[in-house]
Amino acid sequence: MNAEESEVNIGGALMALPGLHIDPLGQVAAITVGGTVRDGWGSADTCHALYVAAPHLDSGGMSIVPTGREDLYPPGFPTVDIDSPGMLGRT
């Protein structure tokens, strides 16, 4: 979305890349992402990525975000410190 805002037809070129997957925004997702943008958690693309990584009714999934900056995520996002024992083979 942001790429196409910046340059005509770049979105199509990006979509042609192998292995690229774009998670669609349904009605609930669009409202949630819009709210996180409004609340200052980042741009639409960043908040879309946050939404996909978070547990929600659309997917029923329980993704956990490995990060060294747990304080950067909105409340309710399951995060784990990337330097925790067991992460990336650490003991």
CNS distance restraints for C-alpha pairs under 8 A (distance, minus, plus):
assign (resid   1 and name CA) (resid   5 and name CA) 6.34 0.50 0.50
assign (resid   1 and name CA) (resid  11 and name CA) 6.93 0.50 0.50
assign (resid   1 and name CA) (resid  45 and name CA) 7.43 0.50 0.50
assign (resid   2 and name CA) (resid   6 and name CA) 6.46 0.50 0.50
assign (resid   2 and name CA) (resid  45 and name CA) 7.10 0.50 0.50
assign (resid   3 and name CA) (resid   7 and name CA) 6.26 0.50 0.50
assign (resid   3 and name CA) (resid  10 and name CA) 6.23 0.50 0.50
assign (resid   3 and name CA) (resid  11 and name CA) 6.06 0.50 0.50
assign (resid   4 and name CA) (resid   8 and name CA) 5.74 0.50 0.50
assign (resid   4 and name CA) (resid   9 and name CA) 6.40 0.50 0.50
assign (resid   4 and name CA) (resid  10 and name CA) 5.51 0.50 0.50
assign (resid   4 and name CA) (resid  11 and name CA) 4.99 0.50 0.50
assign (resid   9 and name CA) (resid  13 and name CA) 6.78 0.50 0.50
assign (resid  10 and name CA) (resid  14 and name CA) 6.22 0.50 0.50
assign (resid  11 and name CA) (resid  15 and name CA) 6.18 0.50 0.50
assign (resid  12 and name CA) (resid  16 and name CA) 6.36 0.50 0.50
assign (resid  13 and name CA) (resid  17 and name CA) 7.00 0.50 0.50
assign (resid  14 and name CA) (resid  20 and name CA) 7.89 0.50 0.50
assign (resid  15 and name CA) (resid  20 and name CA) 6.71 0.50 0.50
assign (resid  16 and name CA) (resid  20 and name CA) 7.90 0.50 0.50
assign (resid  23 and name CA) (resid  52 and name CA) 7.32 0.50 0.50
assign (resid  25 and name CA) (resid  29 and name CA) 5.22 0.50 0.50
assign (resid  25 and name CA) (resid  30 and name CA) 5.42 0.50 0.50
assign (resid  26 and name CA) (resid  30 and name CA) 5.91 0.50 0.50
assign (resid  27 and name CA) (resid  31 and name CA) 6.38 0.50 0.50
assign (resid  28 and name CA) (resid  32 and name CA) 6.19 0.50 0.50
assign (resid  29 and name CA) (resid  33 and name CA) 5.91 0.50 0.50
assign (resid  29 and name CA) (resid  51 and name CA) 7.31 0.50 0.50
assign (resid  29 and name CA) (resid  58 and name CA) 7.95 0.50 0.50
assign (resid  30 and name CA) (resid  34 and name CA) 5.92 0.50 0.50
assign (resid  31 and name CA) (resid  35 and name CA) 6.16 0.50 0.50
assign (resid  32 and name CA) (resid  36 and name CA) 6.35 0.50 0.50
assign (resid  32 and name CA) (resid  51 and name CA) 7.60 0.50 0.50
assign (resid  33 and name CA) (resid  37 and name CA) 6.22 0.50 0.50
assign (resid  33 and name CA) (resid  44 and name CA) 6.91 0.50 0.50
assign (resid  33 and name CA) (resid  47 and name CA) 5.61 0.50 0.50
assign (resid  33 and name CA) (resid  48 and name CA) 5.82 0.50 0.50
assign (resid  33 and name CA) (resid  51 and name CA) 6.59 0.50 0.50
assign (resid  34 and name CA) (resid  38 and name CA) 6.13 0.50 0.50
assign (resid  34 and name CA) (resid  44 and name CA) 7.31 0.50 0.50
assign (resid  35 and name CA) (resid  39 and name CA) 6.03 0.50 0.50
assign (resid  36 and name CA) (resid  40 and name CA) 6.39 0.50 0.50
assign (resid  36 and name CA) (resid  41 and name CA) 5.57 0.50 0.50
assign (resid  36 and name CA) (resid  42 and name CA) 7.45 0.50 0.50
assign (resid  36 and name CA) (resid  47 and name CA) 6.25 0.50 0.50
assign (resid  37 and name CA) (resid  41 and name CA) 5.59 0.50 0.50
assign (resid  37 and name CA) (resid  42 and name CA) 5.58 0.50 0.50
assign (resid  37 and name CA) (resid  43 and name CA) 5.84 0.50 0.50
assign (resid  37 and name CA) (resid  44 and name CA) 6.09 0.50 0.50
assign (resid  37 and name CA) (resid  47 and name CA) 6.31 0.50 0.50
assign (resid  41 and name CA) (resid  46 and name CA) 7.98 0.50 0.50
assign (resid  41 and name CA) (resid  47 and name CA) 6.70 0.50 0.50
assign (resid  41 and name CA) (resid  73 and name CA) 7.88 0.50 0.50
assign (resid  41 and name CA) (resid  74 and name CA) 7.40 0.50 0.50
assign (resid  42 and name CA) (resid  46 and name CA) 5.67 0.50 0.50
assign (resid  42 and name CA) (resid  47 and name CA) 5.94 0.50 0.50
assign (resid  43 and name CA) (resid  47 and name CA) 6.10 0.50 0.50
assign (resid  44 and name CA) (resid  48 and name CA) 5.93 0.50 0.50
assign (resid  45 and name CA) (resid  49 and name CA) 6.28 0.50 0.50
assign (resid  46 and name CA) (resid  50 and name CA) 6.27 0.50 0.50
assign (resid  47 and name CA) (resid  51 and name CA) 6.05 0.50 0.50
assign (resid  48 and name CA) (resid  52 and name CA) 6.27 0.50 0.50
assign (resid  49 and name CA) (resid  53 and name CA) 6.21 0.50 0.50
assign (resid  50 and name CA) (resid  54 and name CA) 6.19 0.50 0.50
assign (resid  51 and name CA) (resid  55 and name CA) 7.93 0.50 0.50
assign (resid  53 and name CA) (resid  63 and name CA) 5.51 0.50 0.50
assign (resid  53 and name CA) (resid  64 and name CA) 7.02 0.50 0.50
assign (resid  53 and name CA) (resid  65 and name CA) 6.77 0.50 0.50
assign (resid  54 and name CA) (resid  61 and name CA) 7.94 0.50 0.50
assign (resid  54 and name CA) (resid  62 and name CA) 6.77 0.50 0.50
assign (resid  54 and name CA) (resid  63 and name CA) 5.78 0.50 0.50
assign (resid  54 and name CA) (resid  64 and name CA) 7.27 0.50 0.50
assign (resid  54 and name CA) (resid  77 and name CA) 5.64 0.50 0.50
assign (resid  54 and name CA) (resid  78 and name CA) 7.05 0.50 0.50
assign (resid  55 and name CA) (resid  59 and name CA) 7.42 0.50 0.50
assign (resid  55 and name CA) (resid  60 and name CA) 6.58 0.50 0.50
assign (resid  55 and name CA) (resid  61 and name CA) 5.36 0.50 0.50
assign (resid  55 and name CA) (resid  62 and name CA) 4.62 0.50 0.50
assign (resid  55 and name CA) (resid  63 and name CA) 6.00 0.50 0.50
assign (resid  55 and name CA) (resid  77 and name CA) 7.47 0.50 0.50
assign (resid  55 and name CA) (resid  78 and name CA) 8.00 0.50 0.50
assign (resid  56 and name CA) (resid  60 and name CA) 5.78 0.50 0.50
assign (resid  56 and name CA) (resid  61 and name CA) 6.73 0.50 0.50
assign (resid  56 and name CA) (resid  62 and name CA) 7.73 0.50 0.50
assign (resid  57 and name CA) (resid  61 and name CA) 7.86 0.50 0.50
assign (resid  63 and name CA) (resid  78 and name CA) 7.24 0.50 0.50
assign (resid  64 and name CA) (resid  77 and name CA) 7.65 0.50 0.50
assign (resid  64 and name CA) (resid  78 and name CA) 5.12 0.50 0.50
assign (resid  64 and name CA) (resid  79 and name CA) 5.40 0.50 0.50
assign (resid  64 and name CA) (resid  80 and name CA) 6.96 0.50 0.50
assign (resid  65 and name CA) (resid  77 and name CA) 7.70 0.50 0.50
assign (resid  65 and name CA) (resid  78 and name CA) 6.29 0.50 0.50
assign (resid  65 and name CA) (resid  79 and name CA) 4.61 0.50 0.50
assign (resid  65 and name CA) (resid  80 and name CA) 6.31 0.50 0.50
assign (resid  66 and name CA) (resid  79 and name CA) 5.81 0.50 0.50
assign (resid  66 and name CA) (resid  80 and name CA) 5.05 0.50 0.50
assign (resid  66 and name CA) (resid  81 and name CA) 5.95 0.50 0.50
assign (resid  66 and name CA) (resid  82 and name CA) 5.12 0.50 0.50
assign (resid  67 and name CA) (resid  79 and name CA) 6.75 0.50 0.50
assign (resid  67 and name CA) (resid  80 and name CA) 6.21 0.50 0.50
assign (resid  67 and name CA) (resid  81 and name CA) 5.24 0.50 0.50
assign (resid  67 and name CA) (resid  82 and name CA) 4.96 0.50 0.50
assign (resid  68 and name CA) (resid  80 and name CA) 7.98 0.50 0.50
assign (resid  68 and name CA) (resid  81 and name CA) 5.25 0.50 0.50
assign (resid  68 and name CA) (resid  82 and name CA) 5.40 0.50 0.50
assign (resid  68 and name CA) (resid  83 and name CA) 7.13 0.50 0.50
assign (resid  69 and name CA) (resid  73 and name CA) 7.95 0.50 0.50
assign (resid  69 and name CA) (resid  81 and name CA) 7.39 0.50 0.50
assign (resid  70 and name CA) (resid  79 and name CA) 6.09 0.50 0.50
assign (resid  70 and name CA) (resid  80 and name CA) 7.11 0.50 0.50
assign (resid  70 and name CA) (resid  81 and name CA) 6.83 0.50 0.50
assign (resid  73 and name CA) (resid  77 and name CA) 6.37 0.50 0.50
assign (resid  73 and name CA) (resid  79 and name CA) 7.98 0.50 0.50
assign (resid  80 and name CA) (resid  84 and name CA) 7.29 0.50 0.50
assign (resid  82 and name CA) (resid  87 and name CA) 5.89 0.50 0.50
assign (resid  82 and name CA) (resid  88 and name CA) 7.52 0.50 0.50
assign (resid  83 and name CA) (resid  87 and name CA) 6.30 0.50 0.50
assign (resid  83 and name CA) (resid  88 and name CA) 7.96 0.50 0.50
assign (resid  83 and name CA) (resid  90 and name CA) 7.17 0.50 0.50
assign (resid  84 and name CA) (resid  90 and name CA) 7.15 0.50 0.50
assign (resid  85 and name CA) (resid  89 and name CA) 7.72 0.50 0.50
assign (resid  85 and name CA) (resid  90 and name CA) 5.18 0.50 0.50
assign (resid  85 and name CA) (resid  91 and name CA) 4.79 0.50 0.50
assign (resid  86 and name CA) (resid  90 and name CA) 5.05 0.50 0.50
assign (resid  86 and name CA) (resid  91 and name CA) 5.69 0.50 0.50
